[in-house]
């Protein structure tokens, strides 16, 4: 699947936009449970590559998939042409097909239920128009090199946050002390 997000179209009078590739993935051990997200941001013109990941103690896989895209987009400091590659149809379709309708219905689905993960959808809604975005969906665990690497990073972040969540709270680990 590919398609354009609600993001803008470059004005012919503007300087050409930098092209970047954003590869993302999320992971969750249990659903809900400890989760991780990761992205790889590539700037082909310069060869620069940035990998980043993080985790949340109690979350869902969909939230981690969304957080990966949010974190990658938040890393960008100026408007760019962004090719997002994800294995999450939920994120891609949400951004390209469902978001506009949810907003029209005051963050309700077509059957009038509250949109799940609305906090993250609202963050995406604020970020998407800042760039010219195209989504590509790949099959997870099918050998796509960047998707596999993002999966490794997200799973590692999930495991790390799970390990931290099991640690007994001491004066060294308890932020209230």
N, C-alpha and C positions, 0 to 999 in steps of 0.2 A: 504494500500500500504506500502510496506517496500522495502528497497533496500540500497545498499551501495553508498556512494557519491564518488566523485573523490579522497577522502581522502586515505591515505596510508594504507597498510596492515602491521601489526606488524611483525618485523623481529624476527625469533625464538631465536636469541641470545640476544635480548633486554629483560630487566626486564618486567614483566607483566604490562600492562597499567592499570591505575585506571579506573574503570567503573563509569560513571556518567549518570544521566538521566536529560535531558533538555526538559522541557515542555514550550511551547511558545504560545502566541496569540497576535493578533493585533485587534484594534477597531478603527472605524472612524465614526464621526457624520457628515453625508453628505459624499460624495465621489467625489470630495475632500472636506475637512473640517478639523476641529480639530480632531486629532487622538492620540491614545495611544498604547503602546506596553507593554508587560510584559513577564517575564520568571520566572520559578521555576527551580532551579538547585539542584538536589539531589545527594548525595554521599552515596549510600546504605551501603557501608562497615562501615562508621563512623556514619551514621544517620544524618549527617549535611544537612541542607536545607537552601537555599538562595532564597529569593523572591526579584525581582527588577522590576521597571516599570518606564516609562517616557512618554513624550508626545511631539507632534509637532503641531504648530498652523494651518498649512495648508498642508495637506498631503492626502494620499489615504490609503485604507485598506490594499492593497497589500504591500505598503511601510512599514506599521506598522508591518505586519506579518514578513517581511524580517528583520526589525530592531530588533524584538524580538530575532530572531535566532542569528543575528550578536552580539547583546549585551550579550547574553548568552555565545556564543563562546569566545568573547573577555574577559570574566571573568576568563576563564581557564588559569592557569599559566604554565601548562605543558601538554605534549601530553597525551591524554586520549582516551579511548573507550567511545564514546558518542552516546547515544540513544536519538534521537530528536523526540519528540511527538508534532505534530502540527495538526491543523484542516485546514491548507492551502495546498491544492494540488498544487497550484501555486508555493509555496516555495519548497515543496518536489520534484515535477517533475522538476522544474527549476534546482535544485541542482543535481539531480540524472540522468536526461534524457536530458535536453536541454542545459546546460551550455557548455559542450564540443563543441557542434555544433556552438553555438554563438561565442565562442572564435575562432574556425577555420574560421568562416566567418567574423572575425574582428567586433564582436559584432553586427551582423546583423541576422535577423530571416531568415528562409528558403525562405521566399518571399522577401528578401532583404530590409526589413524595419529595422530601428534602434531598438534595443532591449530597451523596456521600463525599467526604473529604473536601467539603466546600472551602475550608481555609486554604488548602493547597491549590484548588482550582482558581480561587481568587488571586493568589500569588501568580499563577501562570497567566491569568487574564491580564495582569498588570505588566508582565514581562514580554509576552508574545508580540504586542504591537511595537516594541522597541527595535525589532529586527525584521528582516525578511526571512521567513522560515519555511523550510520544506521538511516533511517527515518521511522517513523510510522505515518500514517495519521488516525486521528479519526474524527468522525462527531462532528461538533461544536454544542453546546447546547444540547448534548445527554446524559448528566449525568457523563461524565468522570471527576472525582474529580479535578485533576490538571488542566485540560483544563477549567473547570468552574471557578476555582480560578484565573487562568491567565486572563480569560475574565473579571472577576470582577476588577482585578487590572488595566487592559488595559482600560476598560470603565471609571474607576475612574480617571485615568491619562488623558484621553481624556476630561472628564468634567472639570478637574482642569485647563488644558491648555486653554479650551474654556472660562472659567471664567476669567483667566488672560488676555486673548486676548481682552475681553470686557472691562477690567478696563481702565479708563482714564489714560493717561500717566502723571505722576507727577514727581517731582524731586526725589521722593523715588523709583519710578518704572522705570524711564527712564534711561537706562544704559549710555546715552551720557552725563548725568549731573553729 
